[in-house]
Amino acid sequence: MAIEQRTLYIVSVPIGNLEDMTIRASRILGAVDVIACEDTRNTSKLLSLLGIRAPKLISTHDHNEARRIPEILRRLEAGASVALVSDAGTPTISDPGYTVIKAVLEAGLDVVPIPGVCAAIAALSVSGLPTDRFQFVGFLPHKAGALRRTYEGVARASETLIFYVGPHHLVRALNIGAEVLGADRRAVISREITKKFEENRRGTLGELVREPGTVRGEIVLVIEGHRGGPEVALEQVPNLVESLLSKGLPTAKAAKELSKRTGIERSEAYKMIIAARDSKTAASEESELDSDGG
């Protein structure tokens, strides 16, 4: 099939093993007029290794993507064919490219996918966790607070969860994941997919906290979705609140437990604990006043 003019090709490239480069992707990169790439040095090296004569390369990354759009549109509208690639894997999947594709489509020009490797899908396929429904969340935040909020936002999701994690942040991601999602959640650490030191370490989050394996390289963390419904029916919430307060738990801890066992949002659970505690305090003070007056 010939290269189409005035067309943007979204081309997936290997994430490690060069043999994962498809025949079609190689043909497209060798035939287009321009390649918009995340890093011209990396793409030049890839093309050289594949024996592809490099066309015109335009650096298109997170920091200049918006500025590159006019040039890419101008070339397409003049009849050129353009390929968009990232340094590894599929463009726009936690990589640049979204704003370019949006602008090209809005200009009425064609966008064609040239599919291939994606680390998230590769990790999911060998995870042993359900694959019929999944949620790709992307890179986990580095800071503990933001990380905790991210987990809390998907804690009740029933679909399998997929995250990208930097090697220096894996231990924290596992610890907070076990705390928020539960240490018994099944998970898989997929490291260096398709590369020489590829490893898939399976277990519960609690087990992986203790034995995360080699903590370096590119990492995909796949976590089982929430199993079953809430432990406590909504009509039983008042009794549970009373029980939590009677244990003398701090407000934040009581709210966390209430949220976990009922499915109520953490912020709403916190308000319920506060209201119940205030009501209990007021009732106690009123009882003391009645006693003093008697």
C-alpha positions in Angstrom: 0.0 0.0 0.0 1.4 3.4 -1.0 2.0 6.2 1.4 -0.9 8.7 1.4 -0.2 12.4 1.0 -1.6 14.9 3.5 -1.7 12.1 6.2 -0.3 11.9 9.7 0.8 8.3 10.6 1.0 7.4 14.3 3.8 4.9 14.4 4.5 2.5 17.3 8.2 1.6 17.7 9.9 -1.0 20.0 10.3 -0.4 23.7 13.4 -2.6 23.9 13.7 -5.5 21.4 14.2 -4.3 17.9 12.5 -7.4 16.5 9.2 -6.0 17.7 9.3 -3.4 14.9 6.6 -4.3 12.5 7.2 -4.6 8.7 4.5 -2.0 8.1 6.0 0.5 10.6 9.5 0.1 9.0 8.0 0.7 5.6 6.1 3.8 6.7 9.2 5.4 8.5 11.3 4.8 5.4 8.7 6.3 3.0 7.3 9.4 4.7 8.6 12.9 4.0 8.9 13.9 7.7 9.1 12.2 11.1 8.0 14.2 14.1 9.8 12.6 17.0 10.3 13.0 20.7 14.1 13.1 20.5 15.8 13.3 17.1 18.9 11.6 18.5 17.0 8.5 19.7 15.0 8.3 16.5 18.1 8.6 14.3 19.7 5.8 16.2 16.6 3.6 15.8 16.4 4.3 12.1 20.1 3.5 11.7 19.8 0.2 13.6 16.8 -0.7 11.4 18.7 0.2 8.2 16.2 2.9 7.3 17.4 6.1 5.6 16.3 9.0 7.8 13.9 11.5 6.2 13.5 15.0 7.6 13.3 14.8 11.5 11.4 17.4 13.6 11.7 17.3 17.4 8.2 17.2 18.9 8.2 16.7 22.6 6.3 17.9 25.8 8.0 21.3 25.9 7.6 22.3 22.2 4.6 20.3 20.9 2.3 23.3 20.7 4.9 25.3 18.8 5.5 22.5 16.3 1.8 22.2 15.3 1.9 25.1 12.7 4.9 23.6 10.9 3.4 20.1 10.8 0.1 21.4 9.5 1.9 23.5 6.9 3.8 20.4 5.6 0.7 18.2 5.6 -1.4 20.8 3.8 1.3 21.2 1.2 1.0 17.5 0.4 3.6 15.9 2.6 3.2 12.7 4.6 4.3 12.9 8.3 5.0 10.1 10.8 4.7 10.8 14.6 6.8 8.6 16.9 7.9 8.7 20.5 11.1 7.4 21.9 9.6 4.0 22.6 6.2 2.4 22.3 3.0 4.0 21.1 2.7 7.8 20.8 0.3 9.6 23.2 0.2 6.7 25.7 1.9 8.7 28.5 4.0 10.3 25.7 3.6 13.5 23.6 1.4 13.7 20.5 -2.2 14.4 21.7 -2.3 18.1 20.8 -0.7 17.4 17.4 -3.2 14.8 16.5 -6.1 17.0 17.7 -4.9 19.9 15.6 -4.5 17.7 12.5 -8.0 16.2 12.9 -9.5 19.7 13.4 -7.8 20.8 10.2 -9.7 18.1 8.3 -6.6 16.0 7.6 -6.2 12.2 7.9 -4.6 10.4 10.9 -3.7 6.7 10.5 -2.5 4.4 13.3 0.4 2.0 12.6 0.0 -0.1 15.8 2.7 -2.0 17.6 4.2 -2.3 21.1 2.6 -0.7 24.2 4.1 -1.4 27.6 0.8 -1.2 29.4 -0.9 -3.8 27.1 2.2 -6.0 27.1 2.2 -6.1 30.9 -1.5 -6.7 31.1 -1.4 -9.6 28.7 1.0 -11.6 30.9 -0.3 -10.4 34.3 -2.7 -13.3 34.9 -5.2 -10.7 36.0 -8.6 -10.1 34.3 -8.2 -8.5 30.9 -11.8 -8.0 29.8 -12.0 -4.6 31.5 -9.0 -2.5 32.5 -8.1 1.1 33.4 -4.8 2.6 32.3 -4.0 5.4 34.8 -0.5 6.3 33.5 2.4 7.5 35.6 1.9 7.5 39.4 2.7 10.7 41.2 6.0 10.9 43.1 4.8 12.6 46.2 3.0 10.5 48.9 0.0 12.7 49.2 -0.8 12.8 45.5 0.0 9.1 45.2 -2.5 8.3 48.0 -5.2 10.4 46.3 -4.6 8.7 43.0 -5.1 5.3 44.6 -8.2 6.5 46.6 -9.7 7.6 43.3 -9.6 4.1 41.8 -10.0 2.1 45.0 -13.5 0.9 44.2 -12.9 0.3 40.5 -13.6 -3.2 39.6 -11.5 -3.3 36.4 -7.8 -4.2 36.4 -5.6 -1.1 37.1 -2.4 -0.3 35.1 0.2 2.2 36.2 3.6 3.3 35.1 6.1 3.7 37.9 9.6 5.1 38.0 12.1 2.7 39.6 13.0 5.1 42.4 9.4 5.4 43.4 8.3 1.7 43.3 8.8 0.9 47.0 6.6 3.9 48.0 4.0 3.0 45.3 3.8 -0.5 46.7 3.6 0.6 50.4 0.9 3.2 49.9 -0.9 0.9 47.4 -1.1 -1.9 50.0 -2.3 0.6 52.6 -5.0 2.2 50.5 -6.1 -0.7 48.3 -5.4 -3.5 50.7 -2.4 -5.8 51.1 -4.4 -8.7 49.7 -4.8 -7.2 46.3 -3.1 -9.3 43.6 -0.5 -7.4 41.6 2.3 -7.8 39.1 5.5 -5.8 38.7 6.6 -6.0 35.0 10.1 -4.6 34.6 12.2 -4.0 31.5 9.5 -5.6 29.1 11.1 -7.1 26.0 14.6 -6.3 27.2 17.4 -8.5 28.4 16.5 -8.3 32.1 12.8 -8.6 31.7 11.0 -9.7 34.9 7.4 -10.3 35.9 7.0 -10.6 39.7 3.6 -11.7 40.8 1.9 -11.7 44.3 -0.3 -9.7 46.6 0.7 -6.0 47.2 1.7 -7.1 50.7 4.0 -9.7 49.4 5.5 -7.4 46.8 6.2 -4.8 49.4 8.4 -7.3 51.1 10.0 -8.7 47.9 9.8 -6.1 45.1 12.6 -7.7 43.2 15.1 -5.7 41.2 14.1 -2.0 41.6 15.4 -0.4 38.5 14.5 -0.1 34.8 11.2 0.8 33.2 8.3 -0.6 35.4 4.6 -1.3 34.8 2.5 -2.0 37.9 -0.7 -4.0 37.2 -3.1 -4.3 40.2 -6.3 -6.4 40.5 -9.5 -4.4 40.6 -11.8 -4.2 43.6 -13.6 -7.5 44.3 -17.2 -7.6 45.4 -19.4 -4.9 46.9 -19.1 -3.0 50.2 -18.6 -5.1 53.4 -21.4 -3.1 55.1 -24.8 -2.2 53.7 -25.7 1.5 53.8 -28.5 0.9 56.4 -25.9 -0.5 58.8 -23.7 2.6 58.5 -25.0 4.3 61.7 -24.2 1.2 63.7 -20.7 1.0 62.2 -20.1 4.7 62.9 -21.0 4.1 66.5 -18.8 1.1 66.7 -15.8 3.0 65.3 -16.3 5.9 67.7 -16.6 3.5 70.7 -13.1 2.1 69.8 -11.6 5.6 70.3 -10.1 5.7 66.8 -8.8 9.1 65.6 -11.2 10.9 63.2 -9.1 10.3 60.1 -8.5 6.6 60.8 -12.2 6.1 61.6 -13.2 7.8 58.4 -10.8 5.7 56.4 -12.2 2.5 57.9 -15.8 3.7 57.2 -15.0 4.5 53.6 -13.2 1.1 53.1 -16.1 -0.9 54.5 -19.0 0.9 52.9 -17.7 2.4 49.7 -18.6 5.9 50.9 -16.2 8.6 49.6 -13.4 9.4 52.2 -14.4 13.1 52.4 -18.0 12.2 53.1 -17.1 9.5 55.6 -14.9 12.1 57.4 -17.9 14.5 57.7 -20.1 11.6 59.0 -17.6 10.8 61.7 -17.2 14.4 62.7 -21.0 14.9 62.9 -21.5 11.7 64.9 -18.6 12.7 67.3 -20.0 16.2 67.8 -23.5 14.8 68.4 -22.1 12.3 70.9 -20.2 15.1 72.7 -23.3 17.3 72.8 -25.4 14.5 74.2 -22.8 13.8 76.8 -22.6 17.5 77.9 -26.4 17.7 78.0 -26.5 14.6 80.2 -24.0 16.2 82.6 -26.0 19.4 82.8 -29.2 17.4 83.6 -27.2 15.5 86.3 -25.9 18.7 87.8 -29.3 20.3 87.8 -30.9 17.3 89.4 
